[in-house]
Amino acid sequence: MAVYRIREDSLYLTEIPIYGSSRLGVIKENKLLKVKTAQNNNGVMSLPIPVNIAQSKNTPKPSVYTMGKKHYESTDWLGNVRVTYTDKKSWSNGRFALNVSSSQDYYPFGSVMEGRGYNLAAYRFGFNGFVKDNEVYGIGNLYDMGARLYDSRIGRTQSIDPSFKEYSYLSLYNYVNNNPIIFIDPDGKRFYFSAGAAHDPDKTGYIQKMLKAFEMAGIANTVDVPAHGTKISDILFTIGPNSRIPADRIKVYEKIINIPNLDEFGVKDPNIQYELKNVPTDWRIKQTVKTIKEDLQKNPLAEGEQLNLSGYSTGSVIMAQSALKLAQEGYVIDNLILIGSPIAEDSELFKQLSTNANIKNIIRIDIEGDDVRDLNKGGSIWSALWNFLKKGEDHPHFKYAFGENAEKERKKLAEDLKKQGVK
């Protein structure tokens, strides 16, 4: 949205955003659009036609391009605006140089470091890409998140999180679970954060880096859904029946003991039977479905916007089961993306996913040499565990997460998904 201001009874256009897949910068204008006239017959001030078209339509207009109005922003992996520069080049030491219009380095919760900021008032956007509200506490100390105001000096918001019921274990005024180096909160309405297997327990930040790679490729509005347990419980979930059978069809035998009436001697063996019963749907699947439905209810899909579900390893099982649940309820899934998934193509679960009319497309990203991929194809779980212990982060399964080539692989993955129609 462009920014307009009224000054001295006149309307000015002051700023126009520049967008690609995300905000790239702004065009700073100071263009007079309209001036107020005297009161009309009804005693109301009115705005006439724009003053810049008062001349004859036949009068030729020169084309003028003023350098220095465009301000581009350079951000880090969290969306913090670190440097802005204009389209006006400077000549220095026999070569062209960037004309930097502002720069800043941040403490973890968003305050600008002492002596590490330059011309801070020149650009409206700062920490996490939020708009600065400089009128009350000074430049860069208060940010407008959309749903709340955030004070970067204390790392707290000034009002209660609208989604606090979903995160009862956190303070009502906390910001991104007190971990601003990895997590972000794009609009203040929901808690967006990285969640791989067991919520990325080593705090490497690889999930956030994957989401950033998707966004850089033009895959917009990426959100990581928090629905994981401990590392051990997630592994058991991943290698269990949920990776082979639709959740509503998983059954187990339950022991039923009937105690008959005892005879006069008090002796009679109990009657033990086994009955096949449905297992309740795993909480990870329930929570994921609930989160997605609530998000769609609060922020309905725009016309032409896709509904894409993607999961890596444990997340692929969670998202596959969740996609099936949503599809059965009438939601249309444009793309289901399974990365490093243990779900075999001949499994009952994959067949159900492939034949459901509401799941338009399934994209498998299988990793060569991945033991997880082979678990449901006759692979040995003990062999897989030994390989994980032996290779650690160098195991092929972590191709998009760790290692010196991970960033390049994430970028290639995102670009490949974009080429396959994911947006």
DAFENPE-V76465 format. One record per pair of residues at least 6 apart in sequence whose ideal C-beta (glycine too) atoms are under 7 Angstrom apart, sorted by the first residue. I is the first residue (numbers start at 1). GAP is how many residues later the second one is. D is the distance in Angstrom with one decimal. If there is no record, write none. Layout:
i = {I:I}
gap = {GAP:GAP}
d = {D:D}
This chain:
i = {1:2:2:2:3:3:4:4:4:4:5:5:9:9:10:10:10:10:11:11:11:12:12:12:12:13:13:13:14:14:15:15:15:15:16:16:16:17:17:18:18:18:18:18:21:21:21:22:23:24:24:25:25:25:25:25:26:27:27:28:28:29:32:33:34:34:34:34:35:36:36:37:37:39:40:67:67:68:68:68:70:70:71:71:71:71:72:72:73:73:73:74:74:75:75:75:76:77:77:77:78:78:79:79:79:80:80:80:81:81:81:81:82:82:83:83:84:84:84:85:85:85:85:86:86:88:89:89:90:90:101:101:101:102:102:102:102:102:103:103:104:104:104:104:104:105:105:106:106:106:107:108:108:109:109:109:109:110:110:110:111:111:111:112:112:120:120:121:121:124:124:125:126:126:126:127:127:128:130:130:130:130:131:131:132:132:132:133:133:133:133:136:140:141:141:141:142:142:143:143:145:145:145:146:146:146:147:147:147:147:148:148:148:148:149:149:149:150:150:151:155:156:156:156:157:157:160:160:161:162:163:163:163:164:167:170:175:176:176:176:176:177:177:182:182:182:182:183:183:184:185:185:186:192:192:193:193:194:194:194:194:194:195:195:195:195:195:196:196:196:196:197:197:197:197:197:198:198:198:198:198:199:199:200:200:201:204:206:206:207:209:210:210:211:211:213:213:213:214:214:215:216:217:217:217:218:218:219:219:219:219:219:225:225:225:227:227:227:227:228:228:228:234:237:237:237:237:238:238:238:238:239:239:239:241:242:242:242:243:243:243:243:244:244:244:244:245:245:246:246:246:246:247:247:247:247:248:250:251:251:251:251:252:252:253:253:254:254:254:255:255:256:256:257:257:258:258:259:260:260:262:284:285:285:285:285:288:288:289:289:289:292:292:301:306:306:306:307:307:307:307:308:308:308:308:309:309:309:309:309:310:310:310:311:311:311:311:311:311:312:312:312:313:313:313:316:316:316:316:316:317:317:319:320:320:320:320:320:323:323:323:323:324:324:324:326:327:327:327:327:330:331:332:332:333:333:333:334:334:335:335:335:336:336:336:337:337:337:338:338:338:339:339:340:340:340:340:340:340:341:341:342:342:342:342:343:343:343:344:344:344:347:353:353:354:363:363:365:366:367:367:367:367:368:369:370:370:371:371:371:371:371:371:372:372:375:375:387:388:393:393:394:399:400:400:400:400}
gap = {16:11:13:14:11:12:7:8:9:10:7:9:26:27:22:24:25:26:22:23:36:18:19:20:21:16:18:20:15:16:11:12:13:14:10:11:13:6:9:6:7:8:9:52:194:197:199:193:106:48:49:45:46:47:48:59:45:42:43:41:43:40:19:17:13:14:16:17:16:9:11:9:11:6:6:20:21:18:19:20:16:17:13:15:30:52:12:13:8:11:52:8:9:6:7:54:6:131:132:135:50:106:49:50:105:26:47:48:42:44:45:48:21:22:17:20:17:18:39:13:14:15:16:13:15:11:7:10:7:9:18:21:22:16:17:18:20:21:14:15:8:12:13:16:22:8:11:6:7:21:6:72:73:43:46:66:71:17:33:42:30:41:42:8:28:19:20:13:18:7:8:6:6:14:17:16:25:56:13:14:15:20:12:13:7:8:11:9:10:11:16:6:12:10:11:12:7:9:7:9:40:42:43:41:42:43:15:40:41:42:9:10:11:40:8:9:10:7:25:7:20:17:18:19:16:18:12:13:11:27:26:27:28:8:24:7:10:7:8:9:17:6:16:12:21:23:26:10:11:8:6:7:6:31:32:31:33:6:11:13:14:30:12:29:30:31:33:10:11:116:119:31:34:37:116:117:30:31:32:33:36:27:29:6:7:30:198:195:196:17:201:190:200:11:13:197:198:201:8:200:7:198:197:198:201:200:205:195:198:199:203:204:63:66:67:57:60:61:91:6:56:86:80:45:47:77:80:75:76:79:104:103:136:142:9:40:75:79:74:99:100:133:103:104:105:132:103:104:78:102:103:106:34:35:38:74:33:29:25:26:27:28:25:27:21:23:20:21:23:17:19:17:19:13:15:12:13:11:8:11:6:34:33:36:37:40:30:34:33:36:37:30:34:6:28:29:117:24:25:26:27:26:27:29:114:10:13:14:24:27:9:27:29:6:7:8:9:27:28:27:28:88:27:59:84:22:23:24:25:27:25:26:17:16:18:23:29:33:10:13:30:36:28:29:32:7:6:29:31:32:28:27:26:28:25:26:27:26:27:26:28:87:17:23:26:26:28:80:24:26:27:26:61:25:27:30:32:33:57:23:32:30:31:33:34:6:7:33:6:32:33:29:6:9:8:54:57:48:7:6:29:30:32:28:27:26:27:8:12:13:16:17:26:12:25:6:9:8:7:9:10:9:10:6:9:10:13}
d = {7.0:6.2:6.4:4.9:5.0:3.9:6.2:6.7:5.8:6.6:5.3:5.2:6.8:4.3:6.0:6.9:4.7:6.8:4.8:4.4:6.8:6.2:6.3:5.8:6.5:5.0:4.5:5.5:6.0:6.3:5.2:7.0:5.8:6.6:6.5:4.3:6.4:6.0:5.5:4.6:4.7:6.2:6.3:6.9:6.5:4.1:6.1:6.2:6.9:5.9:6.8:6.4:5.0:3.9:5.0:6.9:5.5:5.3:5.3:5.3:6.1:6.6:6.3:5.4:4.5:6.7:5.7:6.9:6.1:5.3:6.3:5.7:5.5:5.9:5.2:5.9:4.0:4.8:6.9:3.8:6.1:4.2:5.0:5.6:5.5:6.3:6.6:5.8:4.8:5.1:6.7:5.6:4.4:5.6:6.4:6.8:5.8:6.4:6.2:5.2:6.1:5.4:5.2:4.2:6.3:5.8:5.5:6.0:6.6:5.1:5.4:6.4:6.7:6.7:6.2:4.6:4.9:4.7:4.8:4.6:5.9:5.1:6.1:4.7:5.4:4.9:4.5:6.4:4.8:5.0:6.4:5.2:6.9:6.0:4.4:6.2:4.3:4.8:7.0:4.6:4.8:6.5:4.2:6.0:6.9:4.7:4.0:6.2:6.7:5.9:6.0:5.1:5.7:5.7:3.6:6.9:5.4:3.6:6.9:3.3:6.9:4.7:5.5:6.5:4.9:4.7:5.7:6.8:5.5:5.5:5.9:6.1:5.2:5.5:6.8:5.9:5.8:5.8:3.8:6.2:5.7:6.9:6.7:4.6:6.7:5.6:6.1:4.4:6.6:5.2:6.7:5.9:6.8:6.7:5.9:5.5:5.9:5.8:4.6:6.4:6.7:6.2:3.1:4.1:5.1:6.7:5.7:6.1:3.8:4.4:4.4:6.7:4.9:4.2:6.6:4.5:6.9:5.1:6.2:6.3:5.5:4.6:7.0:6.3:5.1:6.1:4.5:6.8:6.0:5.6:6.7:5.4:6.3:5.1:5.7:6.2:6.6:3.9:6.5:5.2:6.4:6.0:6.4:5.7:6.2:4.5:5.7:3.9:6.5:5.8:6.4:5.9:6.1:5.6:6.7:6.3:6.5:5.3:6.4:3.3:4.5:5.5:6.2:5.0:6.8:4.6:5.6:6.7:4.9:6.4:6.8:6.5:6.4:5.2:5.8:4.8:5.6:7.0:5.8:4.0:5.5:6.9:5.3:6.6:5.6:6.2:6.9:4.2:6.6:5.5:6.4:6.3:5.5:4.3:6.4:4.0:5.4:4.4:5.0:4.9:5.9:6.8:3.7:5.2:4.7:5.7:6.5:6.4:6.5:6.2:5.7:6.0:5.3:5.2:6.9:4.6:4.4:4.5:5.8:5.6:6.8:6.7:4.7:6.4:6.6:6.6:6.9:6.8:4.7:5.6:5.9:6.7:5.7:6.2:4.9:6.0:5.5:6.1:4.9:4.7:5.3:6.1:4.5:6.4:5.7:6.0:5.2:5.8:5.9:6.6:5.6:5.1:4.6:6.5:5.6:5.0:6.7:4.5:5.1:6.3:5.6:6.5:6.6:5.5:4.5:5.7:6.9:5.4:4.9:6.6:5.9:4.8:5.5:5.3:5.4:6.6:4.2:5.1:5.3:6.1:5.1:5.1:6.2:4.6:5.6:6.6:5.5:4.3:5.0:5.0:6.2:6.8:6.6:6.1:4.0:6.6:5.9:6.8:6.5:5.7:5.5:5.7:4.4:6.7:5.8:4.5:6.6:5.0:6.0:5.3:6.4:3.8:6.8:7.0:5.8:3.5:6.9:6.3:6.7:4.4:5.6:6.9:4.9:6.1:6.8:4.3:6.1:6.8:3.6:6.6:6.8:6.5:6.8:6.7:6.3:5.8:6.4:6.1:5.1:4.8:6.7:5.9:6.0:5.9:6.6:6.5:5.9:4.7:3.8:5.1:6.9:6.5:5.0:6.8:6.3:4.7:6.5:5.3:6.6:4.9:6.0:5.1:6.7:5.7:4.9:4.7:6.8:6.6:7.0:5.2:6.8:4.3:6.9:6.9:5.1:5.8:5.9:6.8:5.5:6.8:6.9:5.0:6.6:4.8:5.4:5.9:5.4:6.9:6.5:4.0:5.5:6.2:5.7:6.1:6.4:6.9:6.1:6.7:5.4:6.4:5.2:6.2:5.3:6.4:4.1:5.0:4.8:6.2:7.0:3.6:5.2:7.0:6.8:6.9:5.3:6.4:6.1:6.4:5.6:4.1:6.5:6.6:5.5:6.2:5.4:5.3:6.0}
